Amino acid sequence: MNEQVSYTTEEIAKLLKVSKLTVYDLIKKGDLPAYRVGKQMRVDHYDLEAYKQKAKNGMIRENRENAGQLNMTATPLDSMLQTSSSSDSTDVSPLQPGVGNIPHMDYEDHTSDAEATVTPEFVHAAYARPEEILRNTGTMNPITQEPITPPTSGRTIVITGQDTSLDILARYMEKEDSRYRPLRSFAGSMDSLVSMYMGNSDIVSTHLFDGETGDYNLPYIRKILVSHPCTVINLASRRAGLYVAKGNPKGIRSWQDLAQAGLTMVNRERGAGARVLLDEQLRLNDIRTSQLQGYAQEESSHIAVAGKVASGQADVGVGSEKAAALVGVEFIPLTVERYDLVILNKTENAEWIATLRRILSSDEFKRELQAIGGYDLSRTGEILYASEY
């Protein structure tokens, strides 16, 4: 009967004798799978026991860069998704790619109070080590029981990527049809495509810039998913560029300015869309990575990068505009990136793919994304590429 038991984040914190923030960190990192029931996050008994077993076996790695195992979580913290849905219109002015031709976005009208409270201190909150959690709960003994059989209720759909819009999409899919159990996996764009190629993801997001063509995503999708028929659907577009300190004391205005002496930067992890964008722009502007102090300093999210700039530990970082507004750093817009979804064209996927397309085309879904701010939704739901089944 235990496999049918689920726990709230508060209950998990008490069971593991850690803070609630630590539980949220474990969920966000993908170490502790979770899902949403109404407005509450839930963790199944099976998933809690599986986490403890992995920790005892040393299978949860402190270095997320080298993790080869797909990590699943559900939708994010309630406090990060409380947004207004009172807007009457889904009309969003299209963004125009190119420096100096990117319209301003007003975050003051759309950012919720909960989002406004995100700070560098929250970003850099300490993560609990698995062995410390196990020591607190007195479970450091070797594993003797048989592996736990996962629950079988609902069709699991793994949605891989890091943007908040994917958390909202997961919630809509679960609401649309109770037969589906969306699980969220947090990975960069390149790793997301690889996980789909390996059969570990059902829906992946990607925003990978190709310097040779000037296009986003399709050059990488065609190469990585070779012989895998797929459909590419636009989710949104958003501005990308550089984070700098308030007042832009270093006078950074372009990619070329990254070559100036004395700059310290902070980077994203390998495989992240922002990392690929930076590397392609460095190549196109003939800037060697050896010239960049801090190039090897990696963070795993836009907010973490912006947090390093806000705290003065770096002069510049690459990311999306929304994180700059949340953390409170200045943003230099340099391009518009297309954020697309990729799904495999399989006969057994046809039913939930139809559900996905209905959600992407719905006014309700678009209104919720619009309330967050920072998205161009003019092409949301548009099929950009489709190969045969």
RODO-2510 file (C-alpha; in nm, 4 decimals, decimal comma):
residues 389
     n   res          X          Y          Z
     1     m     0,0000     0,0000     0,0000
     2     n     0,2940     0,2374     0,0571
     3     e     0,3405     0,2895    -0,3167
     4     q     0,0098     0,4806    -0,3178
     5     v     0,1193     0,7217    -0,0432
     6     s     0,2371     1,0698    -0,1362
     7     y     0,3891     1,3495     0,0724
     8     t     0,3836     1,7277     0,0661
     9     t     0,7098     1,9206     0,0622
    10     e     0,6582     2,0038     0,4301
    11     e     0,6196     1,6345     0,5155
    12     i     0,9309     1,5465     0,3136
    13     a     1,1269     1,8144     0,5002
    14     k     1,0211     1,6647     0,8344
    15     l     1,0960     1,3078     0,7257
    16     l     1,4451     1,3966     0,6013
    17     k     1,5060     1,6484     0,8817
    18     v     1,6058     1,9233     0,6412
    19     s     1,4635     2,2640     0,5528
    20     k     1,1784     2,3081     0,3081
    21     l     1,4157     2,5061     0,0860
    22     t     1,6445     2,2030     0,0671
    23     v     1,3504     1,9916    -0,0513
    24     y     1,2761     2,2498    -0,3196
    25     d     1,6420     2,2415    -0,4250
    26     l     1,6319     1,8623    -0,4546
    27     i     1,3177     1,8872    -0,6683
    28     k     1,4603     2,1617    -0,8882
    29     k     1,7854     1,9702    -0,9446
    30     g     1,5882     1,6604    -1,0415
    31     d     1,7145     1,4469    -0,7549
    32     l     1,3670     1,4101    -0,6045
    33     p     1,0842     1,3573    -0,8579
    34     a     0,7645     1,5496    -0,7806
    35     y     0,4354     1,6406    -0,9413
    36     r     0,1536     1,8843    -0,8880
    37     v    -0,1885     1,8102    -0,7388
    38     g    -0,3898     2,1276    -0,7602
    39     k    -0,1595     2,3933    -0,6164
    40     q     0,0471     2,1526    -0,4057
    41     m     0,3700     1,9742    -0,4892
    42     r     0,3631     1,6016    -0,4090
    43     v     0,6326     1,3336    -0,3826
    44     d     0,5341     0,9682    -0,4042
    45     h     0,6546     0,7197    -0,1433
    46     y     0,8235     0,5234    -0,4218
    47     d     1,0185     0,8294    -0,5378
    48     l     1,1295     0,9188    -0,1854
    49     e     1,2550     0,5647    -0,1225
    50     a     1,4241     0,5555    -0,4632
    51     y     1,6026     0,8820    -0,3824
    52     k     1,7281     0,7428    -0,0526
    53     q     1,8480     0,4250    -0,2219
    54     k     2,0346     0,6222    -0,4874
    55     a     2,1946     0,8369    -0,2206
    56     k     2,3071     0,5300    -0,0274
    57     n     2,4575     0,3880    -0,3452
    58     g     2,6357     0,7130    -0,4234
    59     m     2,4375     0,7485    -0,7461
    60     i     2,3370     1,1132    -0,6928
    61     r     2,6293     1,3157    -0,8221
    62     e     2,7361     1,6466    -0,6783
    63     n     2,8704     1,7546    -1,0164
    64     r     2,5593     1,7987    -1,2327
    65     e     2,7695     1,8704    -1,5411
    66     n     2,8672     1,5070    -1,5825
    67     a     2,5300     1,3549    -1,4962
    68     g     2,4262     1,1033    -1,7596
    69     q     2,1037     0,9943    -1,5959
    70     l     1,7769     1,1667    -1,6856
    71     n     1,6372     1,3420    -1,3787
    72     m     1,2630     1,4010    -1,3576
    73     t     1,0614     1,6486    -1,1571
    74     a     0,7185     1,7937    -1,1970
    75     t     0,6079     2,1535    -1,2117
    76     p     0,8017     2,4132    -1,0081
    77     l     0,7451     2,5848    -0,6778
    78     d     0,4025     2,7415    -0,6370
    79     s     0,5647     3,0694    -0,5394
    80     m     0,7446     3,0853    -0,8724
    81     l     0,4269     3,0360    -1,0758
    82     q     0,1775     3,2702    -0,9114
    83     t     0,0866     3,4976    -1,1979
    84     s    -0,2091     3,7080    -1,2933
    85     s    -0,4349     3,5740    -1,5664
    86     s    -0,6667     3,8730    -1,5859
    87     s    -0,5459     3,9939    -1,9247
    88     d    -0,8185     4,0050    -2,1871
    89     s    -0,5983     3,9767    -2,4925
    90     t    -0,3372     3,7382    -2,6233
    91     d    -0,1943     3,9903    -2,8691
    92     v     0,1791     4,0311    -2,8238
    93     s     0,3931     4,2540    -3,0399
    94     p     0,6368     4,0424    -3,2419
    95     l     1,0028     4,0770    -3,1541
    96     q     1,2371     4,1690    -3,4354
    97     p     1,5779     3,9993    -3,4329
    98     g     1,8852     4,2177    -3,4555
    99     v     2,0797     4,4648    -3,2447
   100     g     1,9002     4,7945    -3,1968
   101     n     1,5747     4,6601    -3,3399
   102     i     1,4405     4,4804    -3,0335
   103     p     1,1365     4,6356    -2,8642
   104     h     1,1313     4,7092    -2,4921
   105     m     0,9289     4,4832    -2,2634
   106     d     0,7699     4,6279    -1,9518
   107     y     0,8056     4,3794    -1,6688
   108     e     0,6474     4,6069    -1,4099
   109     d     0,2980     4,5340    -1,5410
   110     h     0,3382     4,1576    -1,5483
   111     t     0,5785     4,0421    -1,2779
   112     s     0,4072     3,9068    -0,9694
   113     d     0,5087     3,9953    -0,6139
   114     a     0,6307     3,6384    -0,5625
   115     e     0,8657     3,6643    -0,8608
   116     a     0,9907     4,0032    -0,7500
   117     t     1,1219     3,8530    -0,4254
   118     v     1,3740     3,6265    -0,6022
   119     t     1,7215     3,7326    -0,4878
   120     p     2,0809     3,6180    -0,5334
   121     e     2,0613     3,4826    -0,1785
   122     f     1,7782     3,2517    -0,2894
   123     v     1,9736     3,1492    -0,5968
   124     h     2,2840     3,0563    -0,4002
   125     a     2,1053     2,8765    -0,1164
   126     a     2,3130     2,5823     0,0057
   127     y     2,2269     2,2390    -0,1298
   128     a     2,2156     1,9502     0,1152
   129     r     2,4499     1,6634     0,0393
   130     p     2,2730     1,3256     0,0105
   131     e     2,4990     1,1669     0,2702
   132     e     2,4096     1,4412     0,5197
   133     i     2,0382     1,3807     0,4687
   134     l     2,0850     1,0074     0,5152
   135     r     2,2929     1,0607     0,8273
   136     n     2,0194     1,2819     0,9727
   137     t     1,7576     1,0152     0,9129
   138     g     1,9783     0,7296     1,0340
   139     t     1,9697     0,5409     0,7048
   140     m     2,3388     0,5037     0,6217
   141     n     2,3229     0,1234     0,6315
   142     p     2,3822    -0,0761     0,3096
   143     i     2,0801    -0,1469     0,0903
   144     t     1,9326    -0,4921     0,1461
   145     q     1,5815    -0,4653    -0,0039
   146     e     1,4828    -0,5362    -0,3633
   147     p     1,4449    -0,2436    -0,6066
   148     i     1,1109    -0,0657    -0,5750
   149     t     0,8623    -0,1087    -0,8599
   150     p     0,7504     0,2331    -0,9885
   151     p     0,3805     0,3241    -0,9840
   152     t     0,1965     0,2473    -1,3056
   153     s    -0,0971     0,4925    -1,2928
   154     g    -0,1119     0,7408    -1,5820
   155     r     0,0879     0,7767    -1,9016
   156     t     0,4168     0,9441    -1,8118
   157     i     0,5208     1,2271    -2,0444
   158     v     0,8690     1,3622    -1,9793
   159     i     0,9076     1,7322    -2,0600
   160     t     1,2720     1,8375    -2,0696
   161     g     1,4052     2,1929    -2,0481
   162     q     1,4532     2,4745    -1,8004
   163     d     1,2108     2,7562    -1,8811
   164     t     0,9142     2,8335    -1,6540
   165     s     0,6795     2,8062    -1,9526
   166     l     0,7415     2,4305    -1,9531
   167     d     0,6204     2,4023    -1,5955
   168     i     0,3007     2,5768    -1,6967
   169     l     0,2675     2,3479    -1,9996
   170     a     0,3054     2,0400    -1,7768
   171     r     0,0266     2,1645    -1,5531
   172     y    -0,2041     2,2252    -1,8496
   173     m    -0,1385     1,8786    -1,9919
   174     e    -0,2263     1,7157    -1,6610
   175     k    -0,5397     1,9277    -1,6326
   176     e    -0,6443     1,8575    -1,9909
   177     d    -0,6365     1,4796    -1,9531
   178     s    -0,5937     1,2935    -1,6236
   179     r    -0,4509     0,9941    -1,8104
   180     y    -0,1229     1,1843    -1,8482
   181     r     0,1342     1,2323    -1,5754
   182     p     0,3791     1,4996    -1,6920
   183     l     0,7244     1,4812    -1,5352
   184     r     0,9729     1,7674    -1,5646
   185     s     1,3385     1,7140    -1,6399
   186     f     1,5699     2,0152    -1,6040
   187     a     1,8450     2,0079    -1,8664
   188     g     2,0055     2,2408    -2,1182
   189     s     1,8989     2,2506    -2,4830
   190     m     2,1717     2,0236    -2,6184
   191     d     2,1318     1,7670    -2,3414
   192     s     1,7557     1,7763    -2,3953
   193     l     1,7909     1,6797    -2,7608
   194     v     2,0357     1,4033    -2,6699
   195     s     1,7921     1,2693    -2,4097
   196     m     1,5233     1,2540    -2,6787
   197     y     1,7613     1,0712    -2,9130
   198     m     1,8303     0,8212    -2,6342
   199     g     1,4582     0,7687    -2,5763
   200     n     1,4419     0,9420    -2,2382
   201     s     1,2219     1,2423    -2,3215
   202     d     0,8861     1,2936    -2,4914
   203     i     0,8844     1,6732    -2,5271
   204     v     1,2052     1,8762    -2,5308
   205     s     1,2663     2,2487    -2,5549
   206     t     1,5585     2,4042    -2,7353
   207     h     1,7023     2,7466    -2,8162
   208     l     2,0281     2,6683    -2,9955
   209     f     2,1799     2,9350    -3,2212
   210     d     2,3665     2,8228    -3,5337
   211     g     2,6221     3,0811    -3,6430
   212     e     2,6603     2,9382    -3,9929
   213     t     2,2950     2,9799    -4,0895
   214     g     2,1791     3,2397    -3,8374
   215     d     1,8897     3,0057    -3,7623
   216     y     1,7766     2,8577    -3,4330
   217     n     1,7332     2,4892    -3,3471
   218     l     1,6622     2,3221    -3,6822
   219     p     2,0303     2,2692    -3,7812
   220     y     2,0926     2,0924    -3,4488
   221     i     1,7665     1,8950    -3,4540
   222     r     1,8378     1,7562    -3,8017
   223     k     2,1837     1,6403    -3,6940
   224     i     2,1085     1,5007    -3,3491
   225     l     1,7728     1,3403    -3,4293
   226     v     1,8909     1,1858    -3,7527
   227     s     1,6537     0,9043    -3,8603
   228     h     1,4064     1,0153    -3,5903
   229     p     1,0935     1,1658    -3,7524
   230     c     0,9898     1,4653    -3,5461
   231     t     0,7806     1,7820    -3,5334
   232     v     0,9087     2,1205    -3,4191
   233     i     0,6506     2,3613    -3,2739
   234     n     0,7213     2,7146    -3,1587
   235     l     0,6532     2,7822    -2,7925
   236     a     0,7661     3,1449    -2,7768
   237     s     1,0433     3,3878    -2,8598
   238     r     1,2376     3,5935    -2,6078
   239     r     1,5219     3,8409    -2,5929
   240     a     1,8717     3,7224    -2,5051
   241     g     2,1821     3,9217    -2,4314
   242     l     2,4228     4,0227    -2,1575
   243     y     2,3777     4,0858    -1,7853
   244     v     2,5809     4,3745    -1,6446
   245     a     2,5827     4,5639    -1,3159
   246     k     2,3495     4,8593    -1,2662
   247     g     2,4752     5,1578    -1,4629
   248     n     2,6845     4,9314    -1,6884
   249     p     3,0174     5,0507    -1,5406
   250     k     3,2222     4,8590    -1,7982
   251     g     3,0380     5,0140    -2,0923
   252     i     2,9486     4,6789    -2,2500
   253     r     2,7204     4,7173    -2,5531
   254     s     2,8007     4,4310    -2,7920
   255     w     2,9536     4,0864    -2,8254
   256     q     3,2782     4,2504    -2,9405
   257     d     3,3048     4,4294    -2,6051
   258     l     3,3659     4,0943    -2,4341
   259     a     3,7218     4,1133    -2,5647
   260     q     3,8092     4,4214    -2,3581
   261     a     4,0763     4,3717    -2,0947
   262     g     3,9906     4,3393    -1,7278
   263     l     3,6457     4,1816    -1,7644
   264     t     3,5390     3,8877    -1,5490
   265     m     3,2528     3,6818    -1,6838
   266     v     3,0315     3,3990    -1,5625
   267     n     2,9256     3,1252    -1,8033
   268     r     2,6494     2,8679    -1,8406
   269     e     2,7101     2,4944    -1,8347
   270     r     2,8054     2,3056    -2,1509
   271     g     2,5009     2,2215    -2,3605
   272     a     2,2898     2,5143    -2,2409
   273     g     2,1393     2,7332    -2,5127
   274     a     2,3001     3,0442    -2,3628
   275     r     2,6411     2,8707    -2,3668
   276     v     2,5993     2,7780    -2,7338
   277     l     2,4931     3,1354    -2,8158
   278     l     2,8027     3,2732    -2,6432
   279     d     3,0391     3,0244    -2,8071
   280     e     2,8968     3,0928    -3,1534
   281     q     2,9225     3,4690    -3,1056
   282     l     3,2802     3,4379    -2,9821
   283     r     3,3638     3,2343    -3,2914
   284     l     3,1921     3,4800    -3,5267
   285     n     3,3695     3,7740    -3,3640
   286     d     3,7083     3,5994    -3,3536
   287     i     3,7389     3,6114    -2,9746
   288     r     3,9320     3,3267    -2,8134
   289     t     3,7935     3,1759    -2,4950
   290     s     4,1424     3,2028    -2,3443
   291     q     4,0970     3,5814    -2,3530
   292     l     3,7972     3,5649    -2,1203
   293     q     3,8593     3,5586    -1,7475
   294     g     3,5881     3,3502    -1,5824
   295     y     3,4895     3,1609    -1,8969
   296     a     3,5286     2,8333    -1,7034
   297     q     3,3105     2,9603    -1,4158
   298     e     2,9776     2,7867    -1,4840
   299     e     2,6279     2,8230    -1,3433
   300     s     2,3238     2,6095    -1,4263
   301     s     2,0520     2,8732    -1,4727
   302     h     1,9921     3,2252    -1,6037
   303     i     1,9051     3,3438    -1,2528
   304     a     2,2276     3,2023    -1,1079
   305     v     2,4311     3,3828    -1,3761
   306     a     2,2481     3,7097    -1,3113
   307     g     2,3010     3,6534    -0,9379
   308     k     2,6793     3,6358    -0,9845
   309     v     2,6706     3,9689    -1,1686
   310     a     2,4429     4,1249    -0,9052
   311     s     2,6756     4,0175    -0,6237
   312     g     2,9810     4,1642    -0,7988
   313     q     3,1497     3,8285    -0,8548
   314     a     3,1361     3,8820    -1,2317
   315     d     3,1118     4,1811    -1,4650
   316     v     2,9082     4,0123    -1,7362
   317     g     2,7070     3,6989    -1,8143
   318     v     2,4826     3,5690    -2,0916
   319     g     2,1134     3,4907    -2,0514
   320     s     1,7513     3,5843    -2,1099
   321     e     1,5900     3,9140    -2,0170
   322     k     1,3462     3,7808    -1,7596
   323     a     1,6179     3,6758    -1,5128
   324     a     1,7694     4,0251    -1,5250
   325     a     1,4359     4,1739    -1,4210
   326     l     1,3956     3,9208    -1,1391
   327     v     1,7436     3,9594    -0,9920
   328     g     1,7876     4,3319    -1,0538
   329     v     2,0773     4,3647    -1,2970
   330     e     2,0941     4,5624    -1,6192
   331     f     2,0227     4,3809    -1,9441
   332     i     2,1847     4,4488    -2,2821
   333     p     1,9565     4,2921    -2,5505
   334     l     2,1541     4,1522    -2,8432
   335     t     1,9261     3,9035    -3,0156
   336     v     1,5868     3,7353    -3,0165
   337     e     1,5979     3,3618    -2,9647
   338     r     1,3314     3,1192    -3,0771
   339     y     1,2249     2,8772    -2,8067
   340     d     1,0844     2,5647    -2,9735
   341     l     0,9399     2,2317    -2,8670
   342     v     1,0432     1,9034    -3,0310
   343     i     0,8295     1,5880    -3,0282
   344     l     0,8881     1,2528    -3,1953
   345     n     0,6397     1,1488    -3,4619
   346     k     0,5242     0,8101    -3,3396
   347     t     0,1816     0,6586    -3,3879
   348     e     0,1483     0,5934    -3,0143
   349     n     0,2134     0,9625    -2,9464
   350     a    -0,0581     1,0948    -3,1774
   351     e    -0,3248     1,1395    -2,9090
   352     w    -0,1211     1,3395    -2,6608
   353     i     0,0417     1,5390    -2,9420
   354     a    -0,3079     1,6547    -3,0394
   355     t    -0,3631     1,7551    -2,6757
   356     l    -0,0358     1,9458    -2,6737
   357     r    -0,1295     2,1386    -2,9879
   358     r    -0,4697     2,2313    -2,8453
   359     i    -0,3033     2,3698    -2,5340
   360     l    -0,0487     2,5735    -2,7288
   361     s    -0,3280     2,7256    -2,9394
   362     s    -0,5545     2,8055    -2,6452
   363     d    -0,6116     3,1636    -2,5334
   364     e    -0,5984     3,0549    -2,1686
   365     f    -0,2459     2,9148    -2,2005
   366     k    -0,1236     3,2199    -2,3921
   367     r    -0,2748     3,4562    -2,1378
   368     e    -0,0851     3,2835    -1,8586
   369     l     0,2446     3,3111    -2,0455
   370     q     0,1700     3,6713    -2,1315
   371     a     0,1077     3,7479    -1,7635
   372     i     0,4616     3,6329    -1,6806
   373     g     0,6053     3,8793    -1,9308
   374     g     0,9068     3,8599    -2,1588
   375     y     0,7608     3,6321    -2,4272
   376     d     0,6663     3,7008    -2,7872
   377     l     0,3715     3,4661    -2,8500
   378     s     0,2999     3,5662    -3,2097
   379     r     0,4097     3,2229    -3,3415
   380     t     0,3136     3,0058    -3,0444
   381     g     0,1737     2,6748    -3,1684
   382     e     0,3076     2,7191    -3,5211
   383     i     0,4607     2,4062    -3,6770
   384     l     0,8049     2,5014    -3,8019
   385     y     0,9208     2,1600    -3,9220
   386     a     0,7700     1,8138    -3,9566
   387     s     0,9178     1,4941    -4,0957
   388     e     0,7229     1,1825    -4,1878
   389     y     0,6146     0,9170    -3,9363
***
